[in-house]
Amino acid sequence: VFPVDNITLAKGQRMTIPIATYKLPYSEIYTLDIPFTPPQEIWRHFNSSQQRELARMYRKPKVQHKIRLENKSKAPITTAPALILLKGKVLAQTMSTYTPIQGQVDLKIGTAIDVTIEKSDEETKRTPDAATLRSSRFIKVDLKGEIKLTNHKDKAIDLEVSRSVLGNATAANLDGDVRMLNIFEDD
């Protein structure tokens, strides 16, 4: 809260008061998040609206164009509307989230329609009765996935790709890394 004294406005008037101004370093990035899809055997346990929503999210992931701000200021960035300008013209309107000093925040500019995606998944092996837990038998399904991205822009871009999978991922190529997360605790 920033108190401002000696201000009088007539009914219907509006005022903007700059509180602080900071120049922050930023980078232009593109991100692609591909959510996990449950195995076919699990789909039957979801109701039809859940199945439609999962199918929509999984079938049409989009590359997002963003700017990443580094908060090198003397104050945190608070959750608030953000207006992104380019050469004095509005480029995007989005929301910033709370970002501590020395933290980073991504501000979405929009969908990058000039970066196209092709993805495929294939089952490579199925092992029946691979595990038993309290008289329930489970199968093990090995999958192989591939994501092909094509940049139709006339310049190179920085692109971060995240793909969530259920189970244990064993490898990622092209400098990718595999991280094990807790499905119940991690976003």
C-alpha positions in Angstrom: 0.0 0.0 0.0 1.4 3.4 -1.0 -0.4 6.3 0.6 -0.8 9.4 -1.6 -1.7 12.7 0.0 -3.4 15.9 -1.3 -5.2 14.4 -4.3 -8.7 15.5 -5.3 -10.7 14.1 -8.2 -14.0 15.1 -9.5 -16.7 12.5 -9.9 -15.9 10.3 -13.0 -12.3 11.4 -13.2 -9.5 8.9 -13.2 -5.8 9.2 -12.4 -2.7 7.1 -12.8 0.2 7.7 -10.4 3.5 6.1 -11.1 4.9 4.6 -7.8 8.2 3.2 -9.1 9.9 2.5 -12.4 12.5 -0.2 -12.9 14.3 -1.4 -16.0 14.4 -5.2 -16.0 16.3 -7.5 -18.3 14.2 -9.8 -20.3 14.5 -12.5 -22.9 12.1 -13.6 -25.6 11.2 -17.3 -25.3 8.8 -19.9 -26.7 7.4 -22.7 -24.6 5.6 -25.9 -25.3 4.0 -27.9 -22.5 2.5 -31.3 -23.5 0.5 -32.9 -20.7 0.4 -36.6 -19.9 -2.4 -38.7 -21.3 -3.6 -41.7 -19.2 -3.2 -45.1 -20.8 -6.3 -46.4 -22.8 -7.1 -48.8 -20.0 -7.6 -45.9 -17.6 -9.8 -43.7 -19.9 -12.9 -45.9 -19.2 -12.9 -44.7 -15.6 -13.3 -41.0 -16.6 -16.7 -39.5 -17.4 -17.3 -38.3 -21.0 -16.6 -34.6 -20.2 -13.3 -35.5 -18.5 -12.4 -37.6 -21.6 -13.2 -34.7 -23.9 -11.1 -32.3 -21.9 -8.1 -34.6 -21.7 -8.4 -35.3 -25.5 -8.6 -31.6 -26.3 -5.6 -30.7 -24.1 -3.5 -33.6 -25.4 -4.4 -33.4 -29.1 -3.7 -29.7 -29.7 -0.8 -28.4 -27.6 0.4 -25.0 -28.8 3.7 -23.2 -28.6 3.4 -20.1 -26.5 5.3 -16.9 -27.2 6.5 -15.2 -24.0 8.9 -12.8 -22.5 10.8 -13.8 -19.4 11.5 -11.0 -17.0 14.3 -11.1 -14.4 13.4 -9.2 -11.3 16.6 -7.3 -10.7 14.6 -4.5 -8.9 14.6 -3.6 -5.2 11.0 -4.9 -4.8 9.0 -8.0 -5.7 6.7 -8.0 -8.7 3.2 -8.4 -7.5 0.3 -10.3 -9.1 -1.3 -7.7 -11.4 -2.4 -7.0 -15.0 0.6 -6.4 -17.3 0.6 -4.5 -20.5 3.4 -5.4 -23.0 4.3 -2.7 -25.5 6.5 -2.9 -28.6 7.6 0.4 -30.1 4.7 2.2 -28.2 2.0 -0.1 -29.5 0.2 -2.7 -27.4 1.6 -6.2 -28.1 -0.2 -8.2 -25.4 -2.2 -7.9 -22.2 -1.6 -10.6 -19.6 -1.2 -11.2 -15.8 2.1 -11.1 -13.9 2.4 -13.4 -10.9 4.2 -12.7 -7.7 8.0 -12.8 -8.4 10.5 -12.3 -5.6 13.6 -10.2 -6.0 16.1 -12.1 -8.2 13.3 -14.3 -9.5 11.9 -14.7 -13.0 8.4 -14.5 -14.4 7.1 -15.4 -17.8 4.5 -13.1 -19.4 2.5 -14.7 -22.2 2.4 -12.7 -25.5 0.3 -15.2 -27.4 0.2 -18.5 -29.3 3.0 -18.9 -31.8 1.1 -20.0 -34.9 4.2 -20.1 -37.0 5.8 -22.9 -35.0 4.1 -26.2 -35.9 4.0 -29.4 -33.9 3.8 -33.1 -34.9 3.9 -35.7 -32.2 3.6 -39.4 -32.1 3.5 -42.2 -29.5 3.8 -45.9 -30.1 3.6 -48.9 -27.9 6.9 -50.8 -28.2 6.3 -53.6 -25.7 3.6 -55.0 -23.3 4.5 -57.2 -20.4 1.4 -58.9 -18.8 1.6 -59.6 -15.0 4.6 -57.4 -14.6 3.7 -56.5 -11.0 1.2 -57.7 -8.4 -0.2 -55.6 -5.5 -2.8 -57.1 -3.1 -3.9 -59.7 -5.6 -4.3 -57.1 -8.4 -2.1 -57.8 -11.4 -0.6 -55.0 -13.5 0.8 -54.9 -17.0 3.8 -52.9 -18.0 3.5 -50.9 -21.2 6.7 -49.5 -22.9 6.0 -46.5 -25.1 8.2 -44.4 -27.4 7.3 -40.8 -28.2 8.5 -38.3 -30.7 7.9 -34.6 -31.0 8.8 -32.7 -34.2 8.8 -28.9 -34.2 9.1 -26.7 -37.3 10.0 -23.0 -36.9 8.4 -21.2 -39.9 9.8 -17.8 -38.7 12.7 -16.2 -40.5 14.8 -16.2 -37.4 16.0 -18.7 -34.8 14.0 -18.9 -31.5 14.7 -20.2 -28.0 12.2 -23.0 -27.4 11.6 -24.9 -24.1 9.7 -28.1 -24.4 8.2 -30.0 -21.4 6.4 -33.3 -21.7 4.7 -35.0 -18.8 4.3 -38.7 -18.8 2.9 -41.2 -16.4 5.4 -43.8 -15.3 9.1 -43.8 -15.6 10.8 -41.9 -18.5 14.1 -43.5 -19.3 15.7 -41.2 -21.9 15.5 -37.8 -23.6 17.7 -36.8 -26.5 18.9 -33.4 -27.9 20.1 -32.1 -24.5 16.8 -32.9 -22.9 16.7 -34.2 -19.3 14.4 -36.5 -17.5 13.1 -35.6 -14.0 10.9 -37.7 -11.8 8.1 -35.7 -10.1 5.6 -36.7 -7.5 2.2 -36.7 -9.2 0.4 -35.7 -6.0 2.7 -32.9 -4.9 4.3 -31.3 -8.0 2.6 -29.0 -10.5 
